Amino acid sequence: MCTIGAVFNGGKITTFKQCDLIPVTHFNEPEVRPGSQGGSYLAMTRQGSAGIWAGFNSQGVAFVAADAYTTTAANYYASGEQVSALFQAYEGTVKNHGTAKEAAQSLVNFYQNMGDGKPFPAPDIALVSGWADAQQTQQVAIFIEYMPNPFNQVSVRQIVRTDGFFASTNNFRLQPDSVNYPANHSTYLRLDRAERILQADPTANGVKALLSDQYYGRTELSICRETDYLGTEFHTQATAVFTASRNEAVCEYQVNGNPRTNPLRIFGGQL
């Protein structure tokens, strides 16, 4: 239901998420909240959610996620309480950690043990970016795929990038059981389109072109998804773009619309 990714460009890393849902959902304006170890973070929340759908902190750590479409999705179920705990774990990545590696590991720990010795019961996809270490020697984007695994195989697989660009939609890149093309071709078409745009323009401008792209028209096949059938098809309802360097932490966003009809604007608060 989402398109996420990160682009490295001249000492900056731009991390993005296009948030697509079927139900019409109210998205709140970003809110600055205090971090647990000093600093602050930007919480992006929506109606009915206990945590964040995207976030960014004053140390340059950014978090985005996407639902995982699998061939066995019907076999996985998370209760409302467990989903709430997941969104709180999302928030913990930017609330509690100053480096991308620490933030990513905190999410991996949650997937593997929610606190009662049991793993999170449903698949998930996430991306955490920022500085790899406290000395700010290198920027990194860490892509995480999680699949509950009763056979003690690898439940968490990662792609770690330090240059270029990376994009993902809702199909697993690494884990088995990814939904196949005939079952949900939208996720493959959106991924292919995102990679083509960033291959041609691997910059923040390329990201913005990607987020507004309607190559397949005003349909749920496009990255910027629209529908005339609200409540029955996916459509874009919020967007977050986080750019971090040594000297800045900037958020551009739109909520309750899409980037074509509701242009991105810069968050004016102080992180």
PLY file of the C-alpha trace (Angstrom):
ply
format ascii 1.0
element vertex 271
property float x
property float y
property float z
element edge 270
property int vertex1
property int vertex2
end_header
0.00 0.00 0.00
3.05 2.28 0.09
6.15 3.28 -1.83
9.26 3.92 0.27
12.94 4.53 -0.33
16.10 6.55 0.15
18.49 8.51 -2.09
22.10 9.50 -1.31
23.09 12.77 -2.95
26.15 14.92 -2.19
26.38 14.45 1.57
22.62 14.31 2.02
20.24 11.40 2.37
16.59 11.82 1.39
14.14 9.25 2.75
10.55 9.11 1.56
7.20 7.44 1.98
3.98 7.64 0.00
1.19 6.37 2.28
-1.70 4.66 0.49
-4.77 3.23 2.24
-8.21 2.02 1.20
-10.31 3.54 4.02
-10.44 7.33 4.06
-8.27 8.13 7.09
-7.52 11.41 8.83
-3.79 12.17 8.99
-2.61 14.60 11.66
-0.19 17.46 11.14
3.40 16.54 12.16
4.13 17.08 15.85
7.49 17.75 17.50
8.00 15.55 20.56
10.91 15.29 23.03
13.32 12.43 22.54
14.17 10.11 25.41
17.89 10.97 25.31
17.80 14.66 24.50
16.93 16.23 21.20
13.50 15.90 19.62
11.68 14.07 16.88
8.92 14.67 14.39
5.97 12.31 14.90
3.71 11.75 11.91
0.50 10.13 13.10
-2.93 9.24 11.82
-6.39 8.51 13.12
-6.67 5.29 15.11
-2.92 4.72 15.45
-1.04 4.62 18.75
2.33 5.42 17.16
3.81 6.90 14.00
3.50 5.98 10.33
6.72 7.91 9.61
9.18 9.90 11.70
12.41 11.89 11.78
14.62 13.11 14.60
17.06 15.94 15.24
20.01 13.53 14.87
18.92 12.79 11.29
17.40 9.33 11.86
14.40 8.74 9.59
11.85 5.90 9.69
9.35 4.70 7.08
7.55 1.37 6.57
5.33 -0.55 4.16
2.95 -3.46 4.55
4.28 -6.74 3.17
2.13 -8.52 0.59
2.74 -12.28 0.78
1.35 -15.38 -0.90
0.39 -16.64 2.56
-0.95 -13.38 4.01
-4.18 -15.01 5.20
-2.15 -17.21 7.55
-0.81 -14.21 9.49
-2.86 -12.14 11.87
-1.96 -9.42 14.35
-4.49 -8.25 16.92
-5.28 -4.57 17.40
-3.14 -4.59 20.52
-0.20 -6.11 18.64
-0.52 -3.61 15.79
-0.56 -0.81 18.36
2.65 -2.20 19.84
4.20 -2.29 16.35
3.41 1.39 15.73
4.88 2.25 19.13
8.02 0.32 18.15
8.10 2.39 14.96
8.01 5.53 17.11
10.80 4.16 19.31
13.19 4.14 16.35
13.26 7.95 16.22
12.36 8.67 19.84
15.06 6.59 21.47
17.99 6.37 19.04
20.54 8.74 17.54
21.97 6.45 14.85
20.31 4.45 12.10
22.05 1.22 13.15
20.73 1.45 16.70
17.25 2.38 15.48
17.12 -0.50 13.01
18.30 -2.98 15.64
15.59 -1.83 18.03
12.95 -2.68 15.43
14.55 -6.05 14.71
14.50 -6.80 18.43
10.78 -5.99 18.54
9.99 -8.23 15.58
11.80 -11.14 17.21
10.48 -10.60 20.72
7.58 -8.31 21.53
8.41 -8.54 25.23
6.66 -11.79 26.07
9.17 -14.05 24.36
7.00 -14.28 21.24
7.76 -12.77 17.82
5.49 -10.30 16.08
2.92 -12.49 14.27
2.68 -10.72 10.87
5.15 -9.85 8.06
6.48 -6.31 7.77
8.78 -4.08 5.70
10.65 -1.05 7.08
13.48 1.31 6.21
15.62 3.28 8.66
18.19 5.83 7.52
20.63 8.30 9.02
24.13 8.31 10.41
25.64 4.88 10.95
27.50 5.99 14.08
27.57 8.78 16.64
30.69 10.28 15.02
28.69 10.87 11.82
31.32 9.30 9.60
28.91 7.65 7.18
25.25 7.81 6.20
23.35 4.56 5.78
19.93 3.27 4.74
18.89 -0.06 6.28
16.04 -1.92 4.60
14.42 -4.59 6.77
12.13 -7.44 5.75
10.50 -9.47 8.51
8.68 -12.77 8.11
7.43 -14.77 11.12
9.06 -18.15 10.75
7.96 -21.22 12.70
10.81 -23.28 11.26
13.66 -21.27 12.83
14.90 -20.03 9.48
16.02 -16.43 8.97
13.12 -14.23 10.07
14.87 -10.88 9.40
16.76 -10.06 6.22
18.35 -6.71 5.44
19.79 -4.65 2.61
22.27 -1.99 3.75
23.06 0.86 1.36
25.59 3.67 1.72
25.28 5.23 -1.74
23.04 5.40 -4.80
19.35 4.87 -4.19
16.93 2.24 -2.98
13.18 1.83 -3.38
10.59 -0.65 -2.21
6.87 -1.22 -2.50
5.03 -4.10 -0.83
6.59 -7.24 -2.27
9.51 -8.86 -0.47
12.89 -8.44 -2.15
14.67 -11.02 0.02
12.21 -13.11 1.98
10.34 -16.09 0.50
6.56 -16.04 0.06
6.42 -12.69 -1.70
3.15 -12.13 -3.54
3.59 -12.92 -7.23
2.90 -10.59 -10.17
-0.50 -11.97 -11.23
-1.80 -11.81 -7.65
-0.91 -8.14 -7.16
0.77 -6.51 -10.13
0.43 -3.00 -8.68
3.31 -3.53 -6.26
5.62 -4.65 -9.09
4.56 -1.88 -11.49
5.08 0.80 -8.83
8.49 -0.59 -7.89
9.65 -0.72 -11.50
8.43 2.82 -12.11
10.12 4.14 -8.94
13.45 2.57 -9.89
13.28 3.93 -13.44
12.66 7.48 -12.18
15.48 7.35 -9.63
17.85 5.75 -12.13
17.33 8.79 -14.36
17.44 11.34 -11.52
18.88 10.01 -8.23
18.30 13.26 -6.33
15.68 14.87 -4.11
14.10 16.24 -7.30
13.81 12.69 -8.60
12.08 11.70 -5.38
9.50 14.45 -5.82
8.91 13.45 -9.43
8.44 9.88 -8.27
5.90 10.83 -5.61
3.75 12.71 -8.15
4.05 10.11 -10.89
0.87 8.84 -12.58
2.36 6.87 -15.44
-0.56 4.42 -15.19
-3.12 7.19 -14.83
-5.39 8.04 -11.93
-5.46 4.43 -10.76
-4.06 2.35 -7.91
-1.39 1.09 -10.33
0.42 4.45 -10.21
2.75 5.64 -7.44
0.52 8.70 -6.91
-2.69 6.74 -6.53
-6.17 8.18 -7.02
-9.58 6.56 -7.25
-13.17 7.48 -8.00
-14.28 4.63 -5.73
-13.38 5.75 -2.22
-13.44 2.96 0.32
-12.81 0.22 -2.23
-9.40 1.00 -3.79
-6.04 2.21 -2.54
-5.39 5.92 -2.86
-2.59 8.18 -1.67
-3.48 10.01 1.54
-0.15 11.28 2.94
3.49 11.78 1.97
6.71 12.33 3.94
10.15 13.36 2.62
13.01 13.64 5.12
16.39 15.11 4.14
19.37 14.92 6.50
22.96 16.14 6.33
25.49 17.33 8.89
23.86 20.75 9.04
20.16 20.20 8.44
17.15 18.05 9.13
14.28 19.03 6.84
10.82 17.49 6.48
8.56 18.08 3.49
5.10 16.56 3.66
1.45 16.60 2.74
-1.47 15.03 4.58
-5.05 14.21 3.60
-4.34 14.41 -0.11
-1.69 13.53 -2.67
1.34 15.46 -3.98
-0.39 16.43 -7.21
-3.48 18.02 -5.66
-1.94 18.91 -2.27
1.67 20.00 -2.92
4.43 19.15 -0.47
5.27 21.87 2.05
8.18 22.31 4.44
7.52 21.65 8.10
8.13 24.99 9.77
8.79 23.83 13.34
12.17 23.44 14.99
13.57 19.94 15.48
0 1
1 2
2 3
3 4
4 5
5 6
6 7
7 8
8 9
9 10
10 11
11 12
12 13
13 14
14 15
15 16
16 17
17 18
18 19
19 20
20 21
21 22
22 23
23 24
24 25
25 26
26 27
27 28
28 29
29 30
30 31
31 32
32 33
33 34
34 35
35 36
36 37
37 38
38 39
39 40
40 41
41 42
42 43
43 44
44 45
45 46
46 47
47 48
48 49
49 50
50 51
51 52
52 53
53 54
54 55
55 56
56 57
57 58
58 59
59 60
60 61
61 62
62 63
63 64
64 65
65 66
66 67
67 68
68 69
69 70
70 71
71 72
72 73
73 74
74 75
75 76
76 77
77 78
78 79
79 80
80 81
81 82
82 83
83 84
84 85
85 86
86 87
87 88
88 89
89 90
90 91
91 92
92 93
93 94
94 95
95 96
96 97
97 98
98 99
99 100
100 101
101 102
102 103
103 104
104 105
105 106
106 107
107 108
108 109
109 110
110 111
111 112
112 113
113 114
114 115
115 116
116 117
117 118
118 119
119 120
120 121
121 122
122 123
123 124
124 125
125 126
126 127
127 128
128 129
129 130
130 131
131 132
132 133
133 134
134 135
135 136
136 137
137 138
138 139
139 140
140 141
141 142
142 143
143 144
144 145
145 146
146 147
147 148
148 149
149 150
150 151
151 152
152 153
153 154
154 155
155 156
156 157
157 158
158 159
159 160
160 161
161 162
162 163
163 164
164 165
165 166
166 167
167 168
168 169
169 170
170 171
171 172
172 173
173 174
174 175
175 176
176 177
177 178
178 179
179 180
180 181
181 182
182 183
183 184
184 185
185 186
186 187
187 188
188 189
189 190
190 191
191 192
192 193
193 194
194 195
195 196
196 197
197 198
198 199
199 200
200 201
201 202
202 203
203 204
204 205
205 206
206 207
207 208
208 209
209 210
210 211
211 212
212 213
213 214
214 215
215 216
216 217
217 218
218 219
219 220
220 221
221 222
222 223
223 224
224 225
225 226
226 227
227 228
228 229
229 230
230 231
231 232
232 233
233 234
234 235
235 236
236 237
237 238
238 239
239 240
240 241
241 242
242 243
243 244
244 245
245 246
246 247
247 248
248 249
249 250
250 251
251 252
252 253
253 254
254 255
255 256
256 257
257 258
258 259
259 260
260 261
261 262
262 263
263 264
264 265
265 266
266 267
267 268
268 269
269 270
